[in-house]
Amino acid sequence: MPVSLQKDVRLSGLCAHRRDLNRNYLMQLTTENLLFPFYQEAGLHPVTYLPKNLHDGWDSPLSQIRGTLCGHWLSAAAQIWAETGDAELKLRADHIVEEIALCQKENGGEWCFPIPEKYLLWLKKGKHTWAPQYVCHKVMMGLLDMARFAGNSLALSVVEKAAEWFLRYTDDITPEQMQEMMSEETGGIMELWADLYAVTGNPDHLLLMRRYERGDLYQHLLNGENPLGNMHANTTIPEIQGAARAYEVTGEERYRRIVERYWQIAAEEAIPFATGGQTSGEIWTPPGRHAARLGRMNQEHCTVYNMMRLADYLFRWTGESRFADYWERNFYNGILAQGFWEEPSCPQLGENPFPEMRHFVSYYLPLEAGSRKAWGSATGDFWCCHCTLLQANAFLPSGIFYRDGDTLLVSQYLDASVRLEIGGTEVSVSLETDPQAWGSLRISNQNLSPEGRPNCWKRKLFIHAEKPALFTVALRCPVWLSGLFRLFLNGEETAVSPDTDGFVRISREWKDEELTVVLPKTIRFYPLADEPETGAFLDGPVALAALTAEERTLYYRNDPAEILVPCDERRWGEWLPGWKTKGQPVNLKFCPLYAIGDETYTTYFPTEQRR
């Protein structure tokens, strides 16, 4: 089974830039604001008037889920520190853990949360309150990640003491009562207990994991039924992640069957939209209802992140490239498209080269005609997706490199490096985007035979071993390839073909080698499942959208994809990803959805064939 090399990966290029934007935002959020609800619940630092610049929205002092943000903050900080060794960030994170531990002591030694215990007692009695166990999960998740990724033993101790509270709390709850209580979101609390059990081996933590099973959902899935139609997506995805982690810590096959059936329904039978997402109004789209579900509230950001994590579970169990393909599509059309958007700057055209970051997260990715992304502010909203944003841009190292015995798997073609030991030899691998005809003042063959924008991705792997080492490099063969996967070893093309799992493998003795991977791509028309004459356009894995508020019919002769041609393709030393239509009554400009910030756009278009 492949194992993620997350802790040994170092990002560069695009992903490193996203991580740095995330890190800077983490540091912008003050310790005082993050801890305010914890202090209030513990009776520390009482206030008569609300301080200035206090968080608003879902993290405000009046919100029933206040303090959720802090757990996500800790999780993101721990993962960024594990990659970068950022001492300033670690110092702040350790201080926050110390303060939460102090609040736990003030609360009697177990309760460490930013909401009153009575919220959970109300829930137990059947009185409605907004997702209190969800809040508890996020706090414990952040603390446990501080222990797992940042080596903070105090954080682990706080979670273990909190688990004692939950053990007593659930002692007299019947399975039927628990199912009713779980109608209020519990987040990934079952997965949390499984993660904790994996660390401690304490049977009490395993007992808590089993108590938090979503029995009714699981049974429907085990029966081969589909209970997801019109069901809230991001309530159920973390519950399935709980089953996934339960399978890993117990080895019980029923948990794996639950996960596989859920994936089959949610990600395969119901066919995602062109972006990779599959929800509308936070609800799973039933098969055959896609056209009717294009709207203002498609693709909740939280579901993107959580389904990517679920894909990672399945990839690690199977090694099959289809799960990495899913991860990739949602990365470009979800993580990039819905968070930390920056307006491209061009000082020569009078644009501000240092724009203020104000596009933090878009809760949804609208897919109706004439859509606009609604961006959350820095401290005024803190929706669940705002919180998830922090983790989604910190976990990227987890999905790029994996190891399966003496095989190094390259799952994603994102700029990064990794160090590992194989057979006692230290090996370093660097994955880089080939600039493909970078601008130069020197005369070269590139200048003598100029071409347009390449219709491929080109990536280079630089492999260095301290001494010759025998191992296998496996490279994903993406589902969107429009031609043969081409591989060059030290400049010489090598004949390869993908295995049944979707990977190309090359086994040899490595020392100082260069692998060049050429991945041909083209524009593809992606039809709606229930309205095949209406569709969107994909450039490789990247969803495109037109900068228009109108749903115009597009006309074609052989294939709808033929009507798109490159547009504004070059700036200085880089290729730009723009497209436009040709031969239409009114031609439209297209660009990647991830490149759209405030513009009005349309993703899906009706088409009509003309002979």
N, C-alpha and C positions, 0 to 999 in steps of 0.2 A: 504493500500500500504506500502511495506517495506521501511524504511528510513535508509540510511547508517549511522553508528555510527562513521564515520571516525575521527571526532575531539576527540572522547573519547577512541580511540584505541591506544595501545602502542605495537609496534612490538618487537619481540625477535627472536632468532635463525637466520635462513637463511635470512629472510626479513630485520631484523635489520642490519645484516652484509651488505646487499646490500645498505640499506639506508646510512650507515656510509661511504661506498665507495663513494657514490654519494655526501654526505656532504663534504667529504675531497676533492673531485674534484671541487665542487663549490668554496671552499676556495682557491684552487690552482689557479683558474682563477682570475686575478687581477681586482680590481675595475677600475683602469686606462684603461685597455684594454676593459672592458665591456662598459665603458662610452665614449670611444674615438670617435665613430661616432656621438654621441649626441653632444659632445662638438664642433666638427667640423661643424656640421649643424647650431649650435647656435652661431658660431663665438667666442667661448670661447677656451682659451688655444691653440692659433694657433701654428703650427709647420712648420719649413722649411724642415726638414728631418724627415723621419719616425722613430719613436723610435724603439729601439731594442725589440725583443720578442713580437712584435705586432701580433695579430691574423692574420692567413692566411686563405685561402679557402673562404668559403661563408661568413665569417665575416671579410674579409679583407677590407681596406678602399676603394678598387676599386670595390667591389661587390655591385650590385644594391640592394641586400637584407641585407646589413650590418646592424648590430644592432639587428637582429632578436634574436640572442642568449640571449641578456640581458632580454628580456621578459620571455623566458623559465627559465632563471636563477632565476628571481624574483618569478615566480610561484612555482618552486621547493623549494626555500628557505622558502617561506611562509608556505608551507605544512609541511616541515620538522620541522620548528619552532613550528607549531601548535601541532605536536606530541611530540616533545622533549623539547621544551622551551630553545633551544640552543641560549644563549644570544649573543655569538660572531657572529653567523650567522645573527641573527636579527639586530644587530648593523650595519653590513655591508649592509644588505638589506634596512634598513631605510635610510642609507646615500645615497645609489643609488637612492632611491625615491626622496630624497631632491635635488639631483643633476639634475634629470630629470625635476623636478618642476622648478628649476632655468633655465634650458634650455628652458622650455616652456615659461617662463616669457621673456627671451631674444628673443624668436621667435615671440613675440607679444601677448602672453597670451593664445593661444590655441594649436598651433602646438608643439607637444612634441616628435617628431619622429626623428630617426637617418638618414633619407633620405630627399631629398628636396621635398617641396610641388609640384614642377613642375612635378615630376614623376606621381602624380595622375592627374594633369592637362593634361599631355600627354595622359594618359589612357583615359580620358574623350573625348579627340579629336580623339581617334582611333590610336594613335601612340604606337607602342609596347614598353613596358618596363616590367621588370621582377617582377611581383607579388608585387607591392607596397602596396596594401591593405592587403596582407598577412603579410607584415612587421608591418603595423600599428596594425593589430589584435594582433600579438604576444606581442607587447609592452603593449597594453591596457590590454590584458589578464593577464600579469604578474603584472601590477599595480592593477587590480581589485582583483586578488588573494591575494595581499598584504593587501588589505582592508578587504576581507572576512575572510581570515585565520589568518592574523597577526594584525588586528585591526588598520591599518594605514590609518587614515582619510585623510591625504594629498594625498595619492595615489588615493583615490576615487575622490578627488577634481580635480586632474590632468585628470582623465578619463572623468569626466563630462565636463570639458572645451574642451577637444579634441572632445567630442560628438557634441559640438556646431559647430565646424569646419565642421564635417561630415554632420551635418544637412543642413548647407548652401551649401555644395558641392553637395549634392544629390537633392537639391530643384528643379533643372530644368532638371534632368535626366529622360528620359522616361523609361518605363518598358522595351521596346525593346533595348534601349541603355544600360540599366543595364545588360540585359542578355548577350550582347556582351562583356561588360566590365568584366563580371564574367568568361569569358573564360580564363582570367588570374587568377590564384588562389587567392582567398580572405581569405583562411584559415577558421577559425570558427567565422568570424566577425558577422554573424547573431546570433549565439549563444551568443557572447559577448554582443550584444545589449539586448538580452533577459535577460541575467544575470544582466546587469546593471539596466534594468527596474525592475527586481525583488527586487533590493536593494533600488532604488530611488522612484519607482512608478511614475516617470516622463513620461507623455504621449509622449514626444518627443523621448524618448528612445524606446518606443513601435513602433512609426512611423519608426524609423531607422531600427528596426528589420524587419518590413514588407517590407521596401524598398529593403532589402538585401535577399529576398526570391529568390531561384533559380527556377523561374516560369516554365521554359520549362522542367526541370528535374522533378519537382513536378507533373506537369500535366501528363506526361507519366506514372508516378507511380500511380497516382490516377485513370488513365484509365486502370490499370491492365497490362500495357505493361512492357517490359524489355529493358530499354535504356542503360544497363550497359556493354554489350558485347564490349570488347576492349576499354572501357572508362577508363580514368585515375582515379584510385581508391581514392587516398588521396586528390583529389580535391572534390570529391562528399561526402565522409564520413563526413567531418566537416559540409557540407551543410545539411546533414541529421541530424546531431547533433543539428543544428540550428532549424530544424523542431521539434526535440524532446523537446528542451527547450521551444520553442514557445508553444507547447502543454501544458507544465507544467505551464506557466505563463498566458495563455489565456483560457485553457480548450477547445479549438476548436478541434473537433474530426478529422477534415481533416488532421491536422498535425500528429496525431497519425497514421492515415491510411498510410500516406506517409512513416513514419518510419517503420511500420510493413511490408509494401510491399517491401521496400528496403532490409530489413533483409531477407525476404523470398527469394529474388533473390540472394543476395550476399553471404549469409551464409548457405542457406539450399538447394535451387535448384541447385546451381553451385557446391555443395559439396567441402569442403575445402580439401587441401592436408593433409597428416598425421600430419603435424605440427600444423594445425589449420589455417594457412594462405591460401590465395587463389589468389595471384597475381603473375604475371610474367612481368618483365620490368615495374613495377608500374601500370600495366593494369589489370583490372578484367578479369579473365579467363572465357570465355563463356562455358556453359554446353557442355560436350562432347569433350572438347579440352585439357583435363588435360595432357595426355601423351605427346602431342606435345609442352606443355608449361614448362616441366621440363628443367631448364637451370641455368645460372649463376646469374640471377637477380630475383629469386623468393622472395616472402615475404618481402616486404619493411618494415623496422622496424616501421615507422610512422603508417602504416596501422594496424599493430598489436595493438599498443597502442590505436589508435582511435576506432578500432572495439571493443576492450575491454571496452572502455568507452560507446560505443553504446549498448553493451550487458548489461552494468550496468543500463542504462536507462530502457531497456525492463524488466530487472529483477525487478527493483523497481516498475514498473507498474503492473506486473503480478505475481511476486513471484515464477515463474516457474524455476525449477532447470536447465533446458536446457541452459539457458543463463549463469548461474554460471559454468556449465560444459564447455561452450565455453571460458569463462574468464580463467578458470584453464588451459585448454590445451594451450592457447596462452601465459599464464604466463610462463609455463615450457619450451615451444618450441619457444618462441619469446623473451620475456623480459629477461629470464635467458640465452637463447642461443645466443643473439645478443648484449649483453652489459656487460661491467665490468667483462670480463672473467679473471680468475686467474689460473695460473698453480699450480696444487697440489704440495705441498712441502713435501719432505721426507729427512731430514738431514742425516739419517743413510745410504741413498743410494747416498749421495753426491749431492743432489739437493739443490738449493738455498732456504733456508727457508723464505727469505724476497725478493721475486722477485719484480722488478719494474713494476708498473701497466703500460702496454702499449697496452692492448687490450680494447679500450674504447667502440667502437660500430662498428657493422657490418651493413652497410646500407641494405644489402640484406642477405637472408639465401639461398644460392644456393642449389638446389636439383637435379642437374644433376650428373651423375656418375663422380667420380674424382673431387669433389668440394673442394674448400678452401674458408674459410671466409676471406674477405678483411677488415681489421680493420683500423678504423680511428685513427689518432694520437691525442695527447692531445690538441694541439693548431694549427694544420696545415690544418684541413679540415672543420669542423663545417657545415657538411651537415645538411639538415632538420632533419635527423634521429639522428644526433649528438645532436641537440637541444632537440628533443623529449626524448632522453635518460635521461635527467635531470628530466623531469616530470614523465616519466614512472617508475622511481625508487623512486619517492617521493609520488606517489598517492596510493601505495599498501595498506595503512590502509583503503582505501575507499571500498574495495571489500570483507572484511572478515566477519564482524558482521553487522547485520541489525536488526531493531526493527519494529514490526508490532503490535501496541497496546501493549498487555501484552505478546507478543511472541518475544523471542530472536532467530533470525535465524543465524545459523552458515553456511555461504555460502562457505567458503574456509577452508581447513585443513592446515593452516599455523600458525606457532607459533606466538601468540599474546595474549594480554589481553585487557579487556574493562571494564569500570565502567559505570553503569547506575542506574537510580532510578526507581523503580517499586512500585506503591502504597505507596509512601512515604518512602520506604525502599531502602537503598543503597545496591547495589548488585555488586560484582566483579566476573568476569569470566576469567579464564586463560586457554588457549588452548596450549597444549604442545605435541611434538612428543615423543612417548614412545621409548626409545632407543632399546627395544626389544633385550634382552640378552646382555647387556653391559658387557664388559670384567671385571672380578673380580678375586681377589686372594682368595676369600672365597669359600668354598665348598657349593654348593647349588643344588637344583633340576635341575637347568639349566645345571650344569656340569654333573649330573648323567644321563641326557637324552639329549645329544647334538643333535642339528638339524642344517640344512643348513639355508641359507638366507630365512627369512620369505616371504611367498607369499601373503603378505597383508601389508596395512598401519595400524598402530595402533596409535590412538590419545587419549589423556586424557584431559578432561575438569574438572577443579577444580572450583566449584561454592561456593561462600561465600556470605551470606546475613546477614546484621546486626541483623535482627530478622527474624523469619520465614516469607517467602514471597511466595504467590501463583502466579505462572506464567508458561509459556510453553517454553521449549527449542526445537527448530526445527533444525534437522541436515540433511544436504544434502545427498541424496543417489546417489552417482556418477553414470554416465551412463556407466562407464567402469567396474563396479563391476562384478566379475566372480563367485560370490556366494552370500549367504545371508548376508545382513547387520546385524552385531551383536553388541549388546549394553549391557554393564554391568553397573549397578547402585550400587555403593559402593561394588563392587566385585561380585554382584549377577547378573546373566544374566537375562535380561528382554526381553520378547517377543515383537517385534515391526514389523510394516510393513509400507512401504512408502505410503503417501497420493498421490492423483492424480497429485499434483504439484511437486512430486519427493523429498519430505522431510519426514523424520521420526520425529514424535512429541511425547514428553513426558511431560505431565502436572502434576504438583504436588506442594506441599509446600516445598520450598527449604530452607536449612539453611547452612550446611557445607557438601557438597556432592562431590563425585567423579564419573564422567561418563567416561567409557572407550569405545571407538568406534573401532571396527575391520572391516576393509574394504578389503575384499579379492580381489586380482588382479591376472592377468596372462598375458602372452605374447599373443598379438593378431596380426593377419595379416590384414593390412589395404590396400585393393586393390585400384588401380586407377579406377575412375568411368567408363572410356571408354576403359580400358584395364585390365580387372579383373585378368588376370594371372600375372600381374606386380603389386608389392605392396611394402609397407614398414612395419615395425614392431613397435608396441606400447607396452610399459610396463606400464599398467594402462593408465594414460594420457600422458606419456612421450614418445616422438619419439626417436627411436634408429637409429644409423647409423653405418656402418661397416668401419673400418679403412683400406680402400682399394681404389685404383684409378680405379678399374675395375668393370664393370657391368657383374658379373658372373650369370649364371643361377643356381638357388638353387633347389634341388630336395627333394621331400617329398613323404610320403605314404598316410597320411590321412588329415593332416592340415599343411600348411606351418609353423605355429607357433611352431610345435613340434620339429623343427630342432635346436632351440636355447636352450642352457643349460647354467647355471651359470658359470662364469669364474672370477677368482681372487676376490672371494666374500667377503673376510674378511681382515681388517687391524686393529690391536689392538682392540679398543672397538667399531668399527663401521662396518656396512655392506656396501660393495661397489656395485655399480650398473652394473657391467660388465657382458657381455654374449659372447658366441661364438657359432658357428654352429657345428653340428656333422653330420657325414656321407656324407660329400661333397668331391668332388675331391680335392679341396683346401679349408680348413676351415678358417673362417674369425672371427675376434674379433669385437664385437659390444659394443657400449657404448651410453649413452644418448647424443643427439645432444648438449645439454647445456654444456656437459663436454668437448667438442671439441674446441680447440683453433686454433693451427697452422697446425694440421694434415690434410692430405687429406682424404676425406670420401665419401661414397656413401650411399644414403638413400633408393632408390627404386631398386628392383631387379626383373627380370623375374623369374618365378617359373615353375616347371614342375612336374606333379604327376607321380610317378612310382608305379606300383602294385607289 
